[in-house]
């Protein structure tokens, strides 16, 4: 019997990789993808899936209650995997309104639709609401220690506060209404189709063209890096086998300083493509700029629970994931050029200036 999954934000970076993973690895499932197609949502990310009879795309807003209810009715939705979110920390600092609206109100609309459409007798056996969140809800770590599922929430930006709020709302629907929810909190993802305001694709694009690579502060901020394919496998494992009402941290066991990431990408490009016209190494493009307001120093995930209880751990080493990521961006220059059109460039420079700093954010 086909299993119907509503994926929100499925044209974004992680969402598109997840949709592709499900359609490939679970061919008897149906996927309904709703995406508002804001600047980071791109139908080209799933162009190769457009003719798949198991795939339906809906251009819409998760805050539109009538539309969400209609989708539940029409497609007999049995599971929700909720990616859709405003996710860029800098934009949440300069314009928090959209983060509150989408990340909190949108989650509320989806929860209400699930509560209205899933009969209590079917919920435990079939239905699942999987809310995809971030390790940023936990705040900032010192030089030691790890985030666990029991770490108290301590969000430091409007973005992480909005995600923390939606996490609490999801848990409340489990405790109050018995809704079969699951939560995942992931570390920094990287891989194909990532929007180029994020660290890795932005560095790859700028470094190819000899543009400056500004880095916030001293570049010593630490993030745990997770290859997006590993993340998609983990989410599927939680959806199929996770304990209802539980949360699972998903990390890549790859703590890296931002400066290390930028230097590695520069070195890989120096080996793979033509040198800069000056003959200088691409590391020479690195410059340091004033730090971001409230910039968390270190994130690190303890992913022991999902390994112990569900048997998941990353398949790809950091070196393997980075090699595949760089090769994908070099081989898909047309995709990058299509994203970096005039409207995006105008947006980016209006927000950060032509030398906006590179950073490590989730999607």
Secondary structure per residue as TSV (DSSP state, phi and psi in degrees):
chain	resnum	aa	ss	phi	psi
A	1	X	-	360.0	135.4
A	2	X	-	-67.0	145.1
A	3	X	E	-115.1	124.9
A	4	X	E	-102.5	121.7
A	5	X	E	-115.4	126.4
A	6	X	E	-91.3	116.9
A	7	X	E	-105.0	123.7
A	8	X	E	-96.9	140.2
A	9	X	T	68.2	33.5
A	10	X	T	-78.0	0.1
A	11	X	T	-102.0	0.9
A	12	X	S	-82.1	-174.9
A	13	X	H	-60.6	-64.7
A	14	X	H	-70.0	-40.2
A	15	X	H	-58.7	-43.9
A	16	X	H	-66.2	-40.9
A	17	X	H	-62.8	-36.9
A	18	X	H	-69.7	-43.5
A	19	X	H	-58.5	-46.0
A	20	X	H	-62.4	-40.2
A	21	X	H	-61.7	-47.2
A	22	X	H	-63.1	-45.4
A	23	X	H	-65.9	-26.1
A	24	X	H	-86.4	-44.7
A	25	X	H	-92.4	-19.6
A	26	X	-	-127.7	68.6
A	27	X	T	-64.3	-16.2
A	28	X	T	-91.9	3.3
A	29	X	E	-93.1	154.5
A	30	X	E	-108.4	140.4
A	31	X	E	-120.9	124.3
A	32	X	E	-109.4	118.6
A	33	X	E	-109.5	116.3
A	34	X	E	-107.1	127.5
A	35	X	E	-145.0	136.8
A	36	X	-	-76.6	-15.4
A	37	X	-	57.0	48.6
A	38	X	-	-71.3	-171.8
A	39	X	T	-56.6	-30.2
A	40	X	T	-93.8	-5.2
A	41	X	-	-94.2	128.5
A	42	X	-	-140.1	114.9
A	43	X	G	-63.3	-23.2
A	44	X	G	-62.2	-21.6
A	45	X	G	-64.1	-21.3
A	46	X	G	-126.5	25.5
A	47	X	G	-57.8	-34.5
A	48	X	G	-75.3	-8.3
A	49	X	G	-105.8	-3.0
A	50	X	T	-59.3	-32.7
A	51	X	T	-94.0	3.8
A	52	X	-	-70.8	121.9
A	53	X	T	-64.5	-15.7
A	54	X	T	-87.9	1.7
A	55	X	E	-117.6	132.0
A	56	X	E	-128.9	127.8
A	57	X	E	-104.7	136.3
A	58	X	E	-127.4	121.4
A	59	X	E	-84.5	109.4
A	60	X	-	-170.3	174.4
A	61	X	-	-108.8	130.2
A	62	X	T	-67.2	-14.1
A	63	X	T	-84.0	-5.1
A	64	X	-	-85.3	98.2
A	65	X	H	-62.6	-40.2
A	66	X	H	-63.4	-42.7
A	67	X	H	-65.2	-44.6
A	68	X	H	-62.0	-43.1
A	69	X	H	-62.9	-39.1
A	70	X	H	-62.7	-40.2
A	71	X	H	-65.8	-40.8
A	72	X	H	-61.3	-41.9
A	73	X	H	-66.8	-50.4
A	74	X	H	-68.8	-39.6
A	75	X	H	-103.2	0.1
A	76	X	T	51.8	54.4
A	77	X	-	-60.1	130.5
A	78	X	-	-109.7	-19.0
A	79	X	E	-146.9	149.3
A	80	X	E	-121.4	131.0
A	81	X	E	-117.8	110.7
A	82	X	E	-103.0	97.7
A	83	X	-	-96.9	-30.8
A	84	X	-	-54.4	121.6
A	85	X	-	-167.3	149.3
A	86	X	-	-75.1	131.5
A	87	X	-	-131.4	-4.5
A	88	X	-	-93.3	120.8
A	89	X	H	-60.5	-45.2
A	90	X	H	-58.9	-42.8
A	91	X	H	-67.0	-30.4
A	92	X	H	-69.0	-26.0
A	93	X	H	-76.0	-41.0
A	94	X	H	-85.4	-23.2
A	95	X	-	-151.1	77.6
A	96	X	T	-73.2	-15.2
A	97	X	H	-55.1	-47.7
A	98	X	H	-63.6	-30.7
A	99	X	H	-69.1	-41.2
A	100	X	I	-65.9	-44.3
A	101	X	I	-63.6	-53.8
A	102	X	I	-75.7	-49.1
A	103	X	I	-73.7	-31.6
A	104	X	I	-98.9	-56.1
A	105	X	I	-65.0	-38.7
A	106	X	I	-63.4	-40.3
A	107	X	H	-63.6	-40.5
A	108	X	H	-59.4	-45.1
A	109	X	H	-60.5	-43.9
A	110	X	H	-64.9	-42.0
A	111	X	H	-62.3	-42.9
A	112	X	H	-63.8	-40.0
A	113	X	H	-65.1	-43.1
A	114	X	H	-62.7	-42.7
A	115	X	H	-62.9	-36.2
A	116	X	H	-76.9	-28.7
A	117	X	H	-105.2	-12.7
A	118	X	S	-102.0	108.8
A	119	X	-	-60.0	141.2
A	120	X	H	-55.7	-36.3
A	121	X	H	-67.9	-23.0
A	122	X	H	-95.4	-18.2
A	123	X	H	-60.8	-51.8
A	124	X	T	-64.8	-34.9
A	125	X	T	-84.1	-32.7
A	126	X	T	-124.6	-51.2
A	127	X	-	-80.1	146.8
A	128	X	E	-147.3	139.6
A	129	X	E	-120.0	105.4
A	130	X	E	-104.1	116.0
A	131	X	E	-99.1	118.3
A	132	X	E	-93.1	117.2
A	133	X	E	-122.9	-161.4
A	134	X	E	-133.8	154.9
A	135	X	G	-73.0	-10.6
A	136	X	G	-67.7	-16.8
A	137	X	G	-65.1	-20.5
A	138	X	G	-83.7	-10.1
A	139	X	-	91.5	-143.1
A	140	X	-	-121.3	138.9
A	141	X	-	-96.3	156.3
A	142	X	-	-78.4	-163.3
A	143	X	S	-69.3	-14.2
A	144	X	S	-129.9	169.8
A	145	X	-	92.5	168.9
A	146	X	-	-141.4	153.2
A	147	X	B	-76.5	129.1
A	148	X	-	-115.6	175.5
A	149	X	T	-65.6	-15.4
A	150	X	T	-98.7	-0.7
A	151	X	S	-63.0	130.0
A	152	X	-	-61.8	144.7
A	153	X	-	-72.2	139.9
A	154	X	-	-153.0	61.1
A	155	X	-	-65.3	146.6
A	156	X	-	-118.7	-4.6
A	157	X	S	-134.5	161.0
A	158	X	H	-56.3	-35.5
A	159	X	H	-61.2	-55.5
A	160	X	H	-66.6	-30.9
A	161	X	H	-66.5	-38.0
A	162	X	H	-68.7	-36.7
A	163	X	H	-70.2	-38.5
A	164	X	H	-61.6	-41.0
A	165	X	H	-61.2	-44.0
A	166	X	H	-68.4	-34.7
A	167	X	H	-59.0	-47.6
A	168	X	H	-62.9	-37.6
A	169	X	H	-64.6	-42.8
A	170	X	H	-61.3	-45.8
A	171	X	H	-62.9	-36.9
A	172	X	H	-63.1	-35.2
A	173	X	H	-70.5	-27.0
A	174	X	H	-70.9	-48.9
A	175	X	H	-73.0	-34.3
A	176	X	H	-85.4	-44.6
A	177	X	H	-111.5	-5.7
A	178	X	-	73.8	18.2
A	179	X	-	-64.8	135.4
A	180	X	-	-78.2	82.2
A	181	X	E	-99.9	157.3
A	182	X	E	-139.2	147.1
A	183	X	E	-127.7	142.7
A	184	X	E	-127.5	141.1
A	185	X	E	-122.6	114.2
A	186	X	E	-107.6	160.7
A	187	X	-	-88.5	-171.0
A	188	X	E	-67.9	124.2
A	189	X	E	-89.6	153.2
A	190	X	E	-148.2	157.6
A	191	X	S	145.7	-166.8
A	192	X	T	-63.8	151.0
A	193	X	T	71.0	19.0
A	194	X	-	-81.2	135.0
A	195	X	-	-65.3	136.6
A	196	X	T	-78.8	24.5
A	197	X	T	-89.1	-10.1
A	198	X	S	-88.5	160.9
A	199	X	H	-53.0	-58.5
A	200	X	H	-68.0	-52.3
A	201	X	H	-65.2	-31.4
A	202	X	H	-66.6	-44.3
A	203	X	H	-63.3	-43.7
A	204	X	H	-60.1	-42.8
A	205	X	H	-67.7	-49.9
A	206	X	H	-64.3	-42.4
A	207	X	H	-67.0	-33.5
A	208	X	H	-61.7	-34.1
A	209	X	T	-102.6	10.5
A	210	X	T	71.2	22.8
A	211	X	-	-87.7	156.8
A	212	X	-	-60.2	151.9
A	213	X	E	-119.9	78.2
A	214	X	E	-73.1	137.7
A	215	X	E	-123.9	134.6
A	216	X	E	-62.1	139.6
A	217	X	T	57.8	-131.3
A	218	X	T	-99.5	2.3
A	219	X	S	75.0	10.3
A	220	X	-	-95.7	3.9
A	221	X	-	-63.4	136.0
A	222	X	E	-109.0	135.3
A	223	X	E	-131.8	153.4
A	224	X	E	-95.4	127.9
A	225	X	E	-106.2	135.5
A	226	X	E	-129.3	121.4
A	227	X	E	-67.2	134.6
A	228	X	H	-62.7	-30.9
A	229	X	H	-65.5	-41.3
A	230	X	H	-60.5	-40.8
A	231	X	H	-62.1	-43.4
A	232	X	H	-61.6	-40.4
A	233	X	H	-64.5	-39.8
A	234	X	H	-65.9	-43.2
A	235	X	H	-61.4	-42.6
A	236	X	H	-63.2	-39.5
A	237	X	H	-62.8	-43.1
A	238	X	H	-66.0	-42.2
A	239	X	H	-60.2	-42.6
A	240	X	H	-82.0	-35.4
A	241	X	H	-126.9	-5.0
A	242	X	-	-67.0	153.8
A	243	X	-	-81.2	122.0
A	244	X	T	-54.8	136.3
A	245	X	T	90.2	-7.0
A	246	X	-	-97.7	158.9
A	247	X	E	-116.7	151.3
A	248	X	E	-135.3	125.0
A	249	X	E	-79.8	135.9
A	250	X	E	-123.3	114.5
A	251	X	-	-135.3	165.5
A	252	X	-	-101.4	0.1
A	253	X	S	58.9	36.9
A	254	X	-	-135.1	81.6
A	255	X	E	-79.4	124.1
A	256	X	E	-139.4	142.9
A	257	X	E	-76.5	148.0
A	258	X	H	-54.9	-41.9
A	259	X	H	-62.8	-38.8
A	260	X	H	-59.0	-43.1
A	261	X	H	-62.0	-46.8
A	262	X	H	-64.4	-42.5
A	263	X	H	-64.5	-40.2
A	264	X	H	-61.9	-45.1
A	265	X	H	-63.2	-40.4
A	266	X	H	-60.6	-44.1
A	267	X	H	-65.8	-40.2
A	268	X	H	-63.3	-42.9
A	269	X	H	-66.0	-38.9
A	270	X	H	-59.2	-31.3
A	271	X	H	-81.8	-29.2
A	272	X	H	-99.6	-25.1
A	273	X	S	-131.3	175.5
A	274	X	-	-60.2	147.4
A	275	X	-	-67.9	166.6
A	276	X	-	-63.2	151.1
A	277	X	T	-53.9	-31.6
A	278	X	T	-76.3	-14.6
A	279	X	-	84.3	-4.6
A	280	X	-	-75.2	152.9
A	281	X	-	-67.1	150.8
A	282	X	G	-67.9	-17.5
A	283	X	G	-60.7	-22.6
A	284	X	G	-66.7	-14.3
A	285	X	G	-80.4	-11.7
A	286	X	E	-72.2	130.7
A	287	X	E	-135.5	154.7
A	288	X	E	-108.4	134.4
A	289	X	E	-125.0	170.0
A	290	X	-	-55.5	139.4
A	291	X	-	-67.5	153.6
A	292	X	-	-66.2	145.3
A	293	X	T	-62.3	130.0
A	294	X	T	65.0	30.7
A	295	X	-	-71.2	112.9
A	296	X	-	-62.3	138.2
A	297	X	-	-79.0	-43.7
A	298	X	B	-149.7	136.1
A	299	X	-	-120.4	139.9
A	300	X	-	-153.5	129.1
A	301	X	B	-99.2	134.3
A	302	X	-	-95.8	105.5
A	303	X	-	-98.5	27.2
A	304	X	H	-67.4	-32.8
A	305	X	H	-64.2	-46.6
A	306	X	H	-68.1	-29.5
A	307	X	H	-72.1	-44.3
A	308	X	H	-66.7	-44.4
A	309	X	H	-89.9	-31.2
A	310	X	H	-120.2	-5.9
A	311	X	-	76.2	19.6
A	312	X	-	-98.2	139.3
A	313	X	-	-151.3	158.4
A	314	X	-	-58.8	140.0
A	315	X	S	-88.1	-28.3
A	316	X	S	-101.4	133.1
A	317	X	-	-71.5	163.9
A	318	X	H	-60.2	-41.5
A	319	X	H	-63.8	-41.8
A	320	X	H	-64.6	-45.7
A	321	X	H	-63.4	-41.7
A	322	X	H	-67.8	-40.2
A	323	X	H	-60.5	-46.3
A	324	X	H	-65.8	-37.2
A	325	X	H	-65.2	-47.8
A	326	X	H	-62.4	-43.9
A	327	X	H	-61.1	-38.5
A	328	X	H	-64.2	-46.1
A	329	X	H	-67.1	-36.2
A	330	X	H	-68.0	-33.7
A	331	X	H	-83.4	-12.5
A	332	X	T	-123.2	49.0
A	333	X	H	-60.6	-34.0
A	334	X	H	-62.3	-37.9
A	335	X	H	-63.5	-46.3
A	336	X	H	-62.5	-43.1
A	337	X	H	-63.3	-36.2
A	338	X	H	-67.2	-33.1
A	339	X	H	-75.6	-40.5
A	340	X	S	-85.7	56.9
A	341	X	S	-86.0	-176.8
A	342	X	H	-61.1	-36.8
A	343	X	H	-66.6	-39.5
A	344	X	H	-67.6	-44.2
A	345	X	H	-60.1	-41.1
A	346	X	H	-63.5	-42.5
A	347	X	H	-61.8	-49.3
A	348	X	H	-63.4	-45.3
A	349	X	H	-70.4	-30.4
A	350	X	H	-67.5	-30.4
A	351	X	H	-83.9	-42.4
A	352	X	H	-123.7	-6.8
A	353	X	-	80.9	167.1
A	354	X	T	-68.3	-14.0
A	355	X	T	-117.2	33.9
A	356	X	-	-55.3	143.0
A	357	X	-	-75.4	147.9
A	358	X	B	-84.3	144.9
A	359	X	-	-144.9	175.8
A	360	X	-	-113.7	108.1
A	361	X	-	-127.3	174.7
A	362	X	-	-70.7	-52.7
A	363	X	-	-114.5	360.0
